[in-house]
Amino acid sequence: MWDWNVAVFCRNEQAAIARCIGGIADAIGGRRVLITLIVNGSTDDSAVVALQAAERRGVALAVYTIGFGDKANAINRFFYDLREPARYYFFIDAYAKISPTALAALETCLATRPDIVAATGVAANGRTMARNTRPTLSWGGHLHGQLHALRADFLDRFTARKLRIPIGLYYGDGLIGSMAMHDLDPINVEWKTQRIGGSSDATYEIPELSPFRWSDIKRQFHRKIRQQRGRLENLAIRSIVYTKNYEGLPEYADTMITSYLDHFGRPKVSALDRYFQSLALRQVRFAQRPEPASMRPVLLCRLNPVPTAAPQLQTV
């Protein structure tokens, strides 16, 4: 059994993945840790760069590739297929760099607070820090996808009930946070924000967008579309889980969005957001189902460092 199994979700993060792996290496201490890198839908050399970084730092790394670019599917695959026995499970986005104290702080949070099922980090830079840090640490209710931890028994109960995150869900981490606050039972267990703990020592940094970089302008534009999609997702989820529990969620997020709109119509938004909502609805309307083979993870390679010897690279 590993002390920690750290899942890293990556899509075209060649420029950031080495920094991410380095941050995890700095946070390991003397624990037995496996990093499970899930590279989904990438067209760059993220996997190669990550392997090089892990080899330099002497950390254990398993790299899986998924052709279909979707974090919700990658989360499901980790929960069911890729996670290895560990005392604690951590989840990090590849563009984030965690602090050296982050993982130990989240472990301590879970170990000393039996009332929580999840623990989340907080941002050390950017607008997210100013907006969410104080409420996250004060009363919970936020599970940040960039850095969080889950209890092993939470994942075991999730998989025992054959629950899944709907494929294509933008706010997949938010749904997991909802599941944590309801302790996987929204019908019988009251929503309690304090079931998600936080630690001021568990911080992460993320790249800050610039209004003067064209790539960042495009990224923010697409983020606005995804945020409108996320709002539709949340409305659809609430219309399902309080009567059918989480088992009532469909396999694909587009299915529940379409069903919600058929029953309740398009929600009202501001004039500024109406354009982005229309683009989000267009994506839902014309979305195509991925081929099953493209959604399955493939082991690219596994790096198992051997003490006092050169790291051994096993390729598949």
Phi, psi and omega in degrees: 000134173283152169292313180227139167244116185255114177269127178242124182257127191223132171217109179053054179241041181304325183284340187245342191294325179296320178296322178296312180297320178298320178297319178295317179301321179292336185265356186287319185067224181261016183275157175274114189229136171245127172265123175254106182265123179248106182263107185242126177069019183276148176240006181250195183259036181304317183296316181296315180297320179296318179298317179297319180294318180294322180294319178297323184267352177069040179251152179284131185217131171245125183250123176242143176244143176231127182295321182280125182273093181203121183291325180300315177296320179296322177297312179303317182295323178293313182304316189265324192244327194253337183291143179248154184307126182207159178285324180220150180240132181242152183226127185222138171277142189295340181274357182263144173246119184272159178281159180299338181263359192297308186291318178297324179294319178291322176300314179299320179300313180290321185289330186258355181234088182295348181279350182252154177247349180215156176224141185235149172274174178228152183286143178260358179207169175080178183294330181302320181300310183295326186275323193245344188297308184298311178295326179298316182282334185277313185222014174072205177088355178237130173242105185278123182297335182294331181197115173202171181224149179231148175290149178297322183290333175296315179293322179295319178291323177301309183286328179298328179271001179060036176284157178212152171278126180304133182296134181090000181290125180286317181266052179297318178295325177295322177294319177298321176298319176298317179298322179293317183290335175263003185048044175070015181214083183290344181279320187248346183245125182295141175299125182221110184296334183289357175284352172249116179268167179215159179220134179289345178271354178258085184245161177215154176246144178233152177299136180266135181285149178240134178289356182257000176253126183299322180296324179287326177297316178295319180298317180293323178300312180291329177296322179297322177295314182295326179294321176292323174297318180300323178295319176296320178300314182297319177297317180294318180298315181297328180287348183254308196288337182277359173238329184243004183063184184290342175295341182280353180289137181283171181293324184243137180296325180301326180297315183286328177295314180299317179296319179298315181296325178295326183272322190242350181079176182284129179290152179283138176225172179292162179301325180293323183275348185298323179296315181291327175296320179297320178293322178296318179293326177296319178298318179297317185293324186254012180293143178246143180288135179287156174292137181306323182296328182286349182262355183268139179283145178236129178289116178279311177191165181224130182251116180241096181297139177248124181305138177066009178225166180292145178303140181261128182252119179253120182255149178236000000 
